[in-house]
């Protein structure tokens, strides 16, 4: 339950709201020429600029007080120490152990997990190298040209996002695919045109019971059996799971099964064997660089004072935007086409972790918790939904991400990309007053009356908050850094809101009901009397449509 100190700190912040909003961001910059320097942090080749957020020095100080009142630092150390901070599942939260290069032990129930982490990683990376270098061959002796990961949620989004982000580091002759949806179109479209004798499947599932993954795995198995023969399953499948007995039943050879542990949450599992498709794509050395990027952020998170601690600041700014300024959504706009799946990845990381309605003790949350997270790459978004961000009635804080130099892309294009990223932050902060709009329109040839009429439409309030992440280059290490920053941001928010950021009961109810509805959908004779009227009505209508199709 939130302590008195936390509530006092939040109340103090709420009291600062009107003062901050009474000023414009433009005035903030004009009055404080050192604002950029004050409200930005550099961590070698990564800059976090939050000077365009609606804060001032007293607000930042009050946010730091809030972090202290919520004991963010003590809670952080409890996580790194392997305490069972996922209290509803009674689990430690140790994705950080997967990228721990300190040489120090990490204990769960008194047992150092590092030897097993290291040996599992070595086994996984050696298999990845064998696939890349053509030593893993299909039943007909062909090297693999296509690797298909079958998984969903945490067993899909991380490797899918990262493999796309780091595609310049992958060999062109080895293609990666990701199948997640139970919609047969997903696997059907993926398999079309592929050669089963050169295709390797990785079945990724922590529990090895998830219906989507098991259904897709069965379809893949049938495809291999049909194409290369039943005995080929042995050569064309690998698996990643914590449930080794269930994997064995599927018929996957034990040397191709890569484990992980219940203290790795699905949405935090990219660092584990779940990263196998990424390791195959970019190779073991680069996968290690990716892990090192995460480790560097862990060190920063543990060592930097709150005022200079990027993930803690990200979390505190989110609390300020959500709880004090009342902004219900948060946009992530990477100016990097290859980070196209990064917003979806962060959507799961943030919304599944912090979309919670009760505090740790089960009492109702006393503030709003996780915002809606969404986004698309720039510059595309600018030609679509940015209209609302500039002139709509909702204020949407944004994270803008951009690399100084491109990876395997044209430098001139990249200059334009960066210019657009900076221009959006500038426009959202600075805005354009009605007077300015009127003068510009008049100068462009409109009559004074016409310019005045158009001024409200062509003016921008400005003072719309953004943070900018500017880094040298999107390489494996930088991607590891970016992901870890957001993981610890989520941790910080959860520590303030006093919620369990590591369970996900919200996804369970739908799964349960889908299982009980599946036979009703499949069998037109199954009774619907026990269903609510809407669901029963939908089932009846569905049967009608299918009947008409069959009849017609
Ligand atoms: C992540 C969630 C969820 C999970 C999927 C897949 O934190 O728990 O997205 O990753 O439901 O679960 P399996 O890996 O068990 O198939």
Boltz pocket constraint, residues with backbone or C-beta under 6 A from the ligand:
constraints:
  - pocket:
      binder: B
      contacts: [[A, 152], [A, 153], [A, 154], [A, 155], [A, 204], [A, 205], [A, 206], [A, 207], [A, 208], [A, 209], [A, 210], [A, 213], [A, 265], [A, 266], [A, 267], [A, 268], [A, 352], [A, 504]]
      max_distance: 6.0
